[in-house]
Amino acid sequence: MADFKDSQKNPGSNSQKTSGPNAQKNPGSNSQKTPGPSSQKNPGSSETGEVKPEQPEPRRSLKTKFKASKFKKVITSPMGFLGFIIVLIIILLAIFAPLIAPYDPLEINIAHMLEGSSSRFIMGTDNLGRDIFSRIIYGSRIALMVAIPAIIFGVIVGMFLGIISGYSTERVDSFFIVLFDTMRSLPAIIFAITVLAIIGPSMYILPIIMGITRVPIYGRLIRASTLRVKENEYVTASRALGGSSLSIMFKHILPNVIAPLFIQAAMDIPVMITFEAGLSFLGLGVPPPTPSWGHILRTGYLNVRQAPHIVIYGGIALILATLGFTLLGETLRDVFDPKLQRRGNL
Amino acid sequence: MFSYILRRATLIIITVLGAIILLFILFQFMPGDMATILLGPRASESLIEDYRQRMWLDRPVYMQLARFLGNILRGDLGVDVLNYIPVSRLIMNVLPNTIILAVSSIFLACLIGIPLGVFSAANRGSPIDLLTGMLSISMITIPHFLAGLLALLLFAVHLGWLPAMGGGAAGEPLDQLRHLALPAFSLALGWVGYLARLTRATVLEELGEDYVRTARSKGLPEKVVLYKHVLRCSLIPVIAVIGVGFGNLMGGAVLIEIVFHRPGLGYLIYNAIQTRNFPVLQGGLIVTIFLYALANFIADLSYSYIDPRVRGE
């Protein structure tokens, strides 16, 4: 059973180079089939540390140097640089929002409803006279505050389930495979709107629900790498030395399978930002009046004839954010995943 | 091949069953009493009691589950609590719209995306290639619903070329086509970029193969090599990805249908949530689960047909 499930992943090797940034379109299809060759090839591999533990110092510095040069590579590529700059701007906007935003994003101003751009309101106002520029700046906070916890939740849960699935007996593994497939049998957005409709929108539960939709994808990714890594000699050796399953899983296997997961997670940030915006657009995400980009777009949609500027400015913010994170994520993947870089060069 | 199909089918049936049971559990968590929610606050005590008995709400949960699964097997998805129309009929009315939207989007995406990818690969490294690359990535990063909003703003509100809402009058194909244009375009946009990049990558990979060198050394024109030999081979992974992605298009279709008020499965589900019409919501979700599983099953089969190694025989 397990063999056949693995072989299932081979055809996907074609699609792995495309690990689409918009994974909602192809959720899992790429990622789960990406057997992540980097686990062996990655500079971060701790295999070397296992063999000669008595000389950690020079090795570590070499490793850091290697990693630093890779990050330099990310920054110096034109796509990576552009992505890095956009992401940096968004993060700075999120951190310093109160200093940059000219108005309070919640301040209602009935006298200036649905106004276009002016020297007073750079991007105009919405249906309640709130300054759109300020709302967009504060919106970057919400986008990151929802997307990043969602990714972290998905990564932690997916990692645990995936490593247990890959390391356990075939029966347990089959159970997890069915569980992952079951979790994927509803499109993420439909799953999220259903759960949110039942329990009601909440800023705190939102990242968890969004994170759950990534669990099967991360779980399968880690499972596939674990299946390969657990056959290595050092795992057999530590088992022979009497290491417990728990210590083998988390001390020896985990460091060797985590790299592709991090790359995938980095590439999923724009997916989560879009996801949150979509849910808020439907009125099921971040509860109003919190300034989320999805809300701004919703207001713009509802007033599209009178005030088209709202959709345009809100849309530009969302597009720039997803573009920045996608460019950075893809450059990270290309640099840290040599095999994909060689084959894909997208 | 047959044993492979059987194994996949079994796994998919288990998955669907698991998903439906999960859905049932999810609905158990709904705050409040089901009968009161469904019948509304003004329902009398006796009416609620009668409904509870009729719907087995007074029985143990496992019996409710058995009844639930039994009804689904018989194709009975319950009755709409607002209009007393069978949910299955409601869904059958709108389902073709969603399928038409998904199919036409994929078709449109292939029509634009694949030639774009080949063109890009043929001009590798040129400014045109760079431009197409940037264009593709921009198309991928624009969320579906935002593409829909911007298309609505430009073509329906600003230019007034195409209708902004609805699915078109029944029995008038031309009107329906006009109503389909913007939603299909918005849903296809991301896929155009995606397919362009995928095709470009596979074509570049194929160009390094021996048979290409042979074809070139025979003196075949570059166009023949590219379009007759290379494209045919490089389309295999593209077709496979389309198969997998088709099911996922459903997710995108939900938001697009809402933006354009287009009657479809996604719009039905969203409206059911808004009006708290839970039988319709439940029925819509079950049909989505089935469609999704079916799309994945077909994708699996096409994979195994294209690449026999998958079957693991």
Interface residues (C-beta under 8 A of the other chain):
Chain A: D3 F4 S7 Q8 N10 P11 N14 S15 K17 T18 G20 P21 N22 Q24 K25 N26 P27 S29 V178 L179 D181 T182 S185 L186 P187 A188 I189 I190 I193 T194 V195 A197 I198 I199 P270 T274 A277 G278 F281 L282 L284 L297 G300 Y301 V304 R305 P308 V311 I312 G315 L318 I319 T322 L323 T326 L327 E330 R343 G344 N345 L346
Chain B: R7 L11 I14 T15 V16 G18 A19 L22 L26 F27 F29 M30 P31 G133 I137 S138 I140 T141 I142 P143 F145 L146 L149 L150 L152 L153 V157 H158 G190 W191 Y194 R197 L198 R200 A201 T202 L204 E205 I236 P237 A240 V241 V244 G245 G247 N248 L249 M250 G251 G252 V254 L255 I258 V259 G266 I269 Y270 I273 R276 L281 L285 T288 I289 Y292 A293 D300 Y303 I306 D307 R309 V310 R311 G312
